[in-house]
Amino acid sequence: MSANYIRWLIIFRLRESRLPKWVGEYNLSDSSSEFSFNNPPGMIPFVLKQQKEEDPDVVRGYEDLWAYAVRFYGLYPRLLNRWYYAFGIYESIMHFLYSYYVVSYSISIIIAVPYKDTGLTATLICLGVMTLIYFIVAHNFIYRRELVDMMFKIVGQGFFKYERPLTDGEKDILKKADVRCKKNFYFYNSLAVGAAFLTCVITPAVHALQGKPPSTVVEGGVPVNSNLPLPIYLPWGTETHLKYWLTSVVMIQNGCWEAGVICSACGLYCNLCTRFNAQLSLLSYSLRDLENRALYMYESKGRTKKDNDEEHYNDPIFHECMNYCLNENIKHHVVLMKFYQILQNTVSLAIFGIFSGTALQSSAPMFQLLSVVEKGEIDEIILTGLVFLSNCLANLTILASYCLYGQEVTDASDEVNSAFYETQWLCADQSFKRKILICQAMTMQPFILWAMGLISASSATLMDILKTSFSYVNLLLATL
């Protein structure tokens, strides 16, 4: 067992700096199994293979992770029977809409720049970058469907099952993870609905109640109607109320769906990290409770528990039980390393997209608010403050979620190294001690989630991005 573990750890550490692009199916029951590489599915929806039946472990993992929202918003389409064609049409529409908005924002920015309207240009850049990031995140999850299925399967199988039944402490760890996943589902879906409603619905509704004209386009001005929920250049006019509200309704639907895409993806990421953290905590807990687990195995072999615990270490059978329990922990750790590698491959591009654009996304709304405050219009200050601050807080919430949940993964994996040391290795035999030394050496480097190998998902990264956001605000304020 120790030889297989050494081999797996060496392979894992060598691949950690340059992770494979695609990971194939593997058998979780065999701790020494390695990854095999398959061709990825295409991004065109109907290129994804139709499923004749669903893997029950994948379905169970899907439910345990509360991943219903990612299916509703098209990130994890159901490919079973007729659902394959329904989601194929849905995904085709999503591809078209994302492509249309990315192109439209690019055209709008090019048109707005010569007019030197800093406020509108900042808004267009903010929304354009946001749309591009959502485009990357959405297609990242669709494109990596096989990896998502593999993670769902691992979660559905319960990662690893120990021979001893779970104790109350271990059950409490898993129960807390269940509750947290459920709360994340409701929180991030509420965040999507709230942010989309405030951004896309409040502004046009208030302007209509105030009796303002539907279009801000005037002769000689920027040909972009800033009263629209998503202010982009349109090949048709919105001067009449009918055209304005028809266009607004379509944009509101698209805005709500777009917010749902990014928030559901963030919720899935957080729940995957939550399940992963729970298993790392479970591993640390079982390592610290290794002696009691060995006593359980000892009694299950028909041996009688001694009055003095030290007497057990004089019995070779007890040492066999200690080694068996440690081998269980090693197998558990191997499964967690596999899961980490798949998780890293899946979310790396999404994390990079969030990190690369959040500073600009957060600074533009603050700049817009300060611009309105300078004009001194109280009603516009309240309206703009409500809309842009909610937008800014939503962006920062998503950023903080990616960073802080990644930090939790690092902290929980770092705890495993201490747990290996806290086992009763002083009284154990040489085989046990050798395994502990190897495990400690290989767990000194914790699991870190990286954005394309460039930036780590950590609390330090969160502070760096916040500092960059304030620098952007100061730069934009210099243009006022």
TORLUM-711735 format. One record per residue (C-alpha): x, y, z. Coordinates in steps of 0.2 Angstrom, whole numbers, plus 5000, padded with zeros to 4 digits. Layout:
% TORLUM-711735
XYZ ...
//
This chain:
% TORLUM-711735
500050005000 501450125004 502250094988 500650134978 500450294989 502150354985 501950324967 500250414967 500950564977 502450584965 501350584950 500150704958 501550834963 502350824946 500650864938 500150994950 501151134941 500451084924 498850994927 498150884912 496750974902 495550824902 495350684915 494450524910 493450404920 494250304934 493650174947 493550244964 493550074972 495350054967 496550184976 497950144964 496950184948 497650324937 496850444926 496550404908 496350544895 494850554883 494350684870 493250824877 491550854872 491250994859 490551164864 489151154851 487651084861 487150944849 488950884849 488750824867 488250644867 486450594871 486250484887 485250334887 485250314906 485950424920 487250364933 486350354950 487950404958 488050564947 486250604951 486550574970 488050694969 487050824959 485650824972 486950824987 487750974979 486051064977 486551094959 484851124952 485151304947 486551264936 485451144926 484051274925 485251414918 485951294905 487651264913 487351074916 486051024903 485150854905 485550744890 484350604894 483150554880 482050704875 482850824887 484350814875 483450904861 482651024873 484251074881 485151074864 483951214858 484151304874 486051304873 485951364855 484951514860 486151544875 487651544863 486751664851 486251784865 488051784873 488851814856 487651954852 487852044868 489752034868 489752104850 488452244854 489452304869 491052314859 490152414846 489352524859 491052564867 491852604851 490352724847 490352804864 492252844866 492352984853 490853084862 491953084878 490453034889 491552954903 490052894913 489152804899 490852734893 491252674910 489552584912 489752504895 491452444899 490852374916 489352284908 490352224893 491752154904 490452074915 489551994900 491251924893 491651854910 489951774911 490251704894 491851624899 491151554915 489551484906 490551394892 491851334904 490551224914 489751164898 491451124890 491951024905 490450924907 491450764909 492450834923 490850904932 490050724930 491550654938 491550764953 489650734955 490050544955 491350564968 490150664979 488750544976 489850394981 490250484998 492150504993 492750365004 491950245017 492850185032 492550015039 492150085056 490350165057 490350355058 490450435075 489450575081 490850695078 491050635060 489150645057 489150825063 490450875051 489450795036 487850875043 488551045044 489151025025 487350975020 486651125029 487951245022 487551185004 485751205006 486051385012 487251424998 485851364985 484551484992 485851634995 486651634978 484951614969 484251754979 485751864975 485451834956 483651884957 484052034968 485452104958 484552074941 482952154948 483852304955 484952334939 483652294925 481952334933 482052474945 482852604934 481652594919 480152584931 480652734941 481052834925 479252784918 478452844934 479353014933 478753034916 480453044908 480553014889 480952834884 482552884875 484052984880 484652994862 484753174855 485453244839 487253264840 487353154856 487852974859 486752854849 486552744865 484952744875 485552744893 483752724900 483752544894 484052414907 485652364897 486252514888 486852454871 486852514853 485352454844 485052454825 483252514829 482552664838 481752664855 480952834855 479152774857 478552694873 478052534864 479752504856 480552554873 479552434884 479652284871 481552304871 481652324890 480652164893 481852064882 483352144890 482652114908 482451934904 484151914897 484852014912 484051904925 484651744915 486451814914 486451854933 485751674936 487151604926 488551684936 487751664953 487251474950 489051444944 489751524960 488551424971 489151264963 490951314966 490551354984 489651184987 491051084979 492251174991 491051145005 491050955002 492850954999 493251045015 492050925025 493050775018 494750855023 494050885040 493350715041 495150645036 495950755050 494650695063 494850515059 496750525059 496650605077 495450465082 496550325074 496950235090 495050215094 494750155076 496150025078 495349975095 493749945086 494649835073 495549745087 493849705095 493049655079 494449525077 493849435093 495249515104 494849585121 495149765125 496549785138 496249895154 497849985150 497950055133 499850035132 499649845133 498849845116 500549905108 501349745114 500149645103 500649625085 498749605080 498449785087 499949845076 499049765061 497449855065 498450025067 499249995049 497549945042 496750105049 498150215042 497950135025 496150185025 496650365028 497950355014 496650285002 495450425008 496850555005 497150484987 495350504983 495350684989 496950714978 495950654963 494550764967 495650914969 496450884953 494750874944 494051024953 495651124949 495451084930 493551124931 493651294939 495351364934 494651464919 493151524929 494151584943 495351674931 493851764923 493151824939 494751884946 495351974930 493752074928 493052104945 494152254949 493452354934 491752284938 491752354955 492552524952 491452574937 489852574948 490652674962 491252804949 489552814942 488852844959 490052984963 489753064946 487853074950 488253144968 489253284960 487753334949 486753354965 485053274959 484353194975 483153074966 484553014954 485752994968 484552884977 484052784962 485852764955 486552734973 485252584975 485652514958 487552534957 487952494975 486852334974 487852294958 489452324966 489052224981 488452074971 490152074961 491152084977 490151954985 490551834971 492351884971 492451854990 491551684988 492851624976 494251684987 493651635004 493051464999 494751434991 495651495007 494551365017 495151225005 496951275008 496751295027 495851125029 497151035018 498551115029 497651045044 497850865037 499750875039 499650915058 498350775060 499650645053 500950705065 499650695080 499350505077 500150385090 501650355079 502850345094 502250185100 501850105083 502949985073 504250035059 502950015045 501750135053 503150265056 503750255038 502050285031 501850435043 503450515037 503050495019 501250565022 501950715032 503250755018 501950745005 500550845014 501750995018 501151085003 499251115005 497951114991 497851284983 496551324969 497351424955 496651534942 497551464927 499151444938 499351624940 498351684955 497751584970 496051584977 496451654994 496051795006 497651885001 497051884983 495451964988 496352104997 497452134982 495952144970 495052264982 496552384982 496552374963 494752424963 495052584973 496552624961 495352614946 494052724955 495452854959 495952844940 494152874934 493853014946 495353104939 494353124923 492953214931 
//
